[in-house]
Amino acid sequence: MTGHAIPEEYLAGYAENLAAVAATGRRLTRDELLARRELGRRAAEAGFGLRALVGAHLAEARLRWPTAGQGASAGTDTSTSLRILAAVEQAVDAFAEGYERAQRLAVRQEVGARREFVDDQLYGRSDPGRLAERAERFGLRLSYAHAVAVAEGSVPYHEEEPVPRAVEQSLIGRFGDRSVLLTTKAGRLVCVAPGDQGEVLAYFAEQAFAATDGGRVAIGRPQQGVGGVVQSYEEALNVLDLAARLEMDAPILRAADLLVYPVLTRDRQAMTELVLGTLGPLEAARGGARPLLETLTAFFDAGCVAAEAARRLSLSVRALTYRLERIHQLTGADPADPVHRYTLQTAVIGARLLDWPTKSF
């Protein structure tokens, strides 16, 4: 509304105040200043821009200047002019103060409403119909599919801090208004975007990784409907947890690429039996199971290339080969055999997910 003419109601009493100051030499009274603050508050709530409102006050002062005081036919003298200028300064300052108070209150209310909506949405604890209505206020149409990306760094982040704001500005600068919601939750950055706009989440992941100084980002799969945001959000959180437990190096992880892991852990009892049955004999080795488990992990992560695995472990190839032979002796499974390799690798993944052998079963 900044381009609209300013209604006279927001200048009420202003000309009379200036005339009284010019005539008597007094300053604006407390009641007059309170009235100007109240008008500033009402103008802010009506949506008028402060620049236009200040301009209207200055224009009114200029209009009234020749008739503001006694002896107007001869013009105002210097002292009268200074008094009027001081009154204009007082009036505009009070008006702007009321305007800014209203703006701050509106921002606090908006932030509070946004935070309440985000909490309800990510926890799925609000009435679906009401949640969908509130979502439109923040640019989301929950009847469509949405996907969620979650980024975490070495420190927690809050919504009004520089890192989230920088990432949000980058998104706006790149994509404009694309029905994207960027917020924070539990110290992490959270981005909700339409499910068919994967490029938005990919760009968010890049920006968040850079802004968090090498954090990790997980992207959930697109999910349909009001509950889809919650599902995608929880999926992204699970990926972050999985990446931490498996010590994954990739900075950006997609749930769609890691579906095998939830499948492996769905039957915890079966996975426990596989780990203990396959890798349990390693505990009989000198130094326990951990060094040999780390050897298998490095061997599989290196694509079963002995030289690369040895380099990662800071071992000679000969020492690595000895360890692999020892694993074969203890478990009866040969890491070099394709059939045995699949069982061993699945058991190694299970051990890392279950935190074995640190945790016993």
C-alpha positions in Angstrom: 0.0 0.0 0.0 3.0 2.3 -0.1 2.0 3.8 -3.4 -1.5 4.8 -2.1 -2.4 8.3 -1.0 -2.2 8.7 2.8 -5.7 9.3 4.3 -6.2 12.4 6.3 -7.1 10.5 9.4 -3.4 9.7 10.0 -2.6 13.4 10.0 -5.4 14.3 12.4 -4.5 17.2 14.8 -1.0 17.6 13.2 -1.7 21.0 11.6 -3.3 22.3 14.8 -0.3 21.1 16.8 2.1 23.1 14.6 -0.1 26.2 14.7 -0.1 26.1 18.5 3.6 25.7 18.7 4.2 28.6 16.3 1.8 30.8 18.3 3.0 30.0 21.8 6.5 28.7 21.5 5.7 25.6 23.5 6.7 22.0 22.7 4.2 19.3 21.9 2.4 18.0 25.0 2.5 14.4 26.3 -1.1 13.8 25.1 -0.3 15.2 21.7 2.7 12.8 21.4 0.6 9.9 22.6 -2.0 10.7 20.0 0.7 10.7 17.2 2.1 7.3 18.5 -1.4 5.9 18.3 -1.9 7.1 14.8 1.4 5.6 13.8 0.3 2.2 15.2 -3.0 2.4 13.3 -1.2 3.3 10.1 1.1 0.3 10.4 -1.8 -2.1 11.0 -3.5 -0.6 8.0 -0.4 -1.5 5.9 0.8 1.9 4.8 4.6 2.4 4.3 6.5 4.5 6.8 8.3 6.4 4.0 5.0 7.6 2.5 3.7 8.5 6.0 6.7 10.6 6.9 6.5 12.2 3.5 2.9 13.1 4.2 3.9 14.7 7.5 6.6 16.8 5.9 4.3 17.9 3.0 1.7 19.0 5.6 4.3 21.0 7.5 5.4 22.7 4.3 1.8 23.4 3.3 1.0 25.0 6.7 4.3 26.9 7.1 3.2 30.3 5.8 0.2 30.4 8.2 1.6 28.6 11.1 2.1 31.5 13.4 1.4 35.1 14.1 2.6 37.7 11.6 2.2 35.2 8.8 1.9 37.9 6.2 5.4 38.9 6.9 6.6 35.3 7.2 7.8 33.5 10.2 11.0 34.6 11.9 13.9 32.4 12.7 12.9 31.5 16.2 9.4 30.5 15.1 10.8 28.4 12.3 13.1 26.6 14.7 10.2 25.9 17.0 8.1 24.5 14.2 11.0 22.4 13.0 11.4 21.0 16.5 7.7 20.2 16.7 7.8 18.4 13.3 10.7 16.4 14.6 8.8 15.5 17.8 5.7 14.6 15.9 7.4 12.4 13.3 9.5 10.7 15.9 6.4 9.8 18.0 4.5 8.7 14.9 7.4 6.5 13.8 7.8 5.0 17.3 4.2 3.9 17.3 4.5 2.6 13.8 7.7 0.6 14.6 6.2 -0.8 17.8 3.2 -2.1 15.8 5.6 -3.6 13.2 7.7 -5.4 15.9 4.6 -6.8 17.5 3.3 -8.0 14.1 6.7 -9.7 13.4 6.6 -11.4 16.8 3.1 -12.6 16.2 4.0 -13.8 12.7 7.1 -15.6 14.0 5.1 -17.2 16.8 2.4 -18.4 14.3 5.0 -19.7 12.0 6.8 -21.6 14.8 3.6 -23.1 16.0 2.7 -24.1 12.5 6.1 -25.7 11.9 5.9 -27.6 15.2 2.4 -28.9 14.4 3.4 -29.8 10.9 6.6 -31.7 11.7 5.1 -33.5 14.6 1.8 -34.1 12.8 -0.2 -33.3 15.9 -2.8 -30.8 14.5 -6.1 -31.4 12.8 -5.3 -32.2 9.1 -8.0 -29.9 7.7 -6.9 -27.0 10.0 -3.3 -27.6 9.3 -3.9 -27.5 5.5 -5.6 -24.2 5.9 -2.8 -22.7 7.9 -0.2 -24.1 5.5 -1.6 -21.9 2.6 -0.7 -18.8 4.7 2.9 -19.9 4.5 2.8 -20.9 0.8 2.3 -24.6 1.1 -0.5 -26.7 -0.4 -0.5 -29.9 1.6 -2.8 -31.7 -0.8 0.3 -32.1 -3.0 3.4 -34.2 -2.4 6.2 -32.6 -0.5 9.7 -33.5 0.4 11.9 -32.4 3.3 15.6 -31.8 3.6 17.3 -31.5 6.9 20.8 -30.1 7.5 22.9 -30.3 10.6 26.2 -28.7 11.5 28.7 -28.7 14.3 26.5 -26.3 16.3 22.7 -25.8 16.6 21.0 -23.2 14.5 18.0 -20.9 15.2 15.7 -19.3 12.8 16.8 -15.7 13.1 20.6 -16.4 13.1 22.9 -15.6 10.1 23.3 -19.1 8.8 19.6 -19.9 8.2 18.9 -16.4 6.9 21.8 -16.7 4.4 20.6 -20.0 3.1 17.0 -18.6 2.8 18.3 -15.6 0.9 20.2 -17.8 -1.5 17.0 -19.9 -2.1 14.9 -16.8 -2.7 17.6 -15.3 -5.0 17.7 -18.5 -7.1 14.1 -19.6 -7.2 12.0 -16.7 -5.9 8.6 -17.7 -4.6 8.3 -21.5 -5.2 6.1 -22.5 -2.2 9.2 -23.3 -0.2 9.3 -23.2 3.6 12.7 -22.8 5.3 12.9 -23.1 9.1 14.8 -24.6 12.0 13.9 -27.5 14.3 16.0 -28.9 17.1 19.0 -26.9 16.0 18.8 -28.2 12.4 17.9 -26.4 9.2 14.7 -27.7 7.6 13.5 -27.1 4.1 10.1 -28.2 2.8 9.5 -28.0 -0.9 7.0 -29.4 -3.5 7.8 -33.0 -4.3 8.2 -32.4 -8.0 10.9 -29.6 -7.5 13.9 -31.7 -6.5 16.2 -29.0 -7.8 15.1 -26.8 -4.9 16.1 -29.3 -2.2 19.3 -30.1 -4.1 20.3 -26.4 -4.1 19.3 -26.1 -0.5 21.6 -29.0 0.3 24.5 -27.4 -1.5 23.9 -24.0 0.3 23.4 -25.6 3.7 26.5 -27.8 3.4 28.6 -24.7 2.6 26.9 -22.4 5.2 27.3 -25.0 8.0 31.0 -25.3 7.2 30.8 -28.9 6.2 27.7 -30.2 7.9 25.6 -33.1 6.6 22.3 -32.9 4.7 19.6 -35.6 4.3 16.8 -35.5 1.8 13.6 -37.5 2.4 11.5 -38.9 -0.3 8.4 -37.0 -1.6 5.3 -38.0 0.3 1.7 -37.2 -0.5 -0.9 -35.4 1.6 -1.1 -33.6 4.9 1.0 -36.2 6.6 3.5 -36.4 3.8 5.7 -33.6 5.3 6.0 -35.5 8.6 6.9 -38.7 6.9 9.5 -37.1 4.7 10.9 -35.2 7.7 11.2 -38.3 9.8 12.8 -40.2 6.9 15.4 -37.4 6.6 16.1 -37.6 10.3 16.5 -41.3 10.1 19.0 -40.9 7.3 21.1 -38.5 9.4 21.1 -41.0 12.3 22.0 -43.8 9.9 24.9 -41.8 8.4 26.3 -41.0 11.9 26.2 -44.7 12.9 27.7 -45.9 9.7 30.2 -43.1 9.6 29.2 -42.2 6.0 31.5 -39.6 4.4 29.0 -38.2 1.8 27.8 -34.7 2.8 24.5 -35.0 1.0 22.4 -38.2 1.5 19.1 -39.2 -0.1 16.7 -41.5 1.6 15.8 -43.0 -1.8 19.4 -44.2 -2.2 19.5 -45.9 1.2 16.3 -47.9 1.3 18.2 -51.1 1.9 19.2 -50.0 5.4 15.7 -49.7 6.8 14.9 -53.1 5.3 17.9 -54.6 7.0 17.0 -53.2 10.4 13.2 -53.9 10.2 13.7 -57.3 11.9 16.1 -56.5 14.7 16.1 -60.0 16.1 17.0 -61.5 12.7 19.8 -58.9 12.3 21.1 -59.6 15.8 21.3 -63.3 15.0 23.1 -62.7 11.7 25.7 -60.4 13.4 26.4 -62.8 16.3 26.3 -65.9 14.2 28.6 -64.5 11.5 30.9 -62.1 13.3 30.6 -63.4 16.9 33.7 -65.7 16.4 35.8 -62.6 15.8 35.7 -61.9 19.5 38.1 -64.9 20.0 40.8 -63.0 18.1 43.7 -61.3 20.0 42.5 -57.8 20.6 38.9 -58.7 20.2 36.5 -58.3 17.3 36.9 -54.6 16.7 40.2 -54.5 14.7 39.0 -57.3 12.4 35.6 -55.7 12.0 37.3 -52.4 11.0 39.3 -54.4 8.5 36.2 -55.8 6.9 34.5 -52.4 6.9 37.5 -50.8 5.1 37.7 -53.7 2.7 34.1 -53.4 1.6 34.1 -49.6 1.5 37.1 -49.8 -0.8 35.2 -52.0 -3.2 37.1 -55.1 -2.0 40.3 -53.7 -3.4 43.0 -54.9 -1.0 45.5 -52.1 -1.8 43.0 -49.3 -1.3 41.7 -50.9 1.9 45.3 -51.3 3.2 45.9 -47.6 2.5 42.8 -46.5 4.4 43.9 -48.6 7.4 47.6 -47.5 7.1 48.6 -51.1 6.7 50.7 -53.0 4.3 48.9 -55.2 1.8 50.5 -58.2 3.4 49.2 -57.2 6.8 45.7 -56.7 5.4 45.8 -60.1 3.6 46.8 -61.7 6.9 43.8 -60.1 8.7 41.4 -61.3 5.9 42.8 -64.8 6.2 42.3 -64.7 10.0 38.7 -63.6 9.5 38.2 -66.6 7.2 39.7 -69.0 9.8 37.5 -67.6 12.6 34.2 -67.2 10.8 34.5 -69.8 8.1 33.5 -67.1 5.6 36.0 -66.0 3.0 35.8 -62.3 2.2 37.2 -63.1 -1.3 34.3 -65.4 -2.1 31.3 -63.6 -3.7 28.7 -65.7 -1.8 30.5 -65.4 1.6 31.2 -61.7 0.8 27.5 -60.8 0.7 26.8 -62.5 4.1 29.8 -60.8 5.7 29.0 -57.4 4.3 25.4 -57.6 5.4 26.6 -58.6 8.9 29.1 -55.8 9.0 26.4 -53.3 8.1 24.2 -54.8 10.8 27.1 -54.6 13.4 27.5 -50.9 12.7 23.8 -50.3 12.9 23.5 -52.2 16.2 26.8 -50.7 17.5 28.3 -54.2 18.0 30.6 -55.1 19.7 30.4 -52.0 21.9 27.0 -53.1 22.9 26.5 -56.8 23.8 23.4 -58.8 23.2 
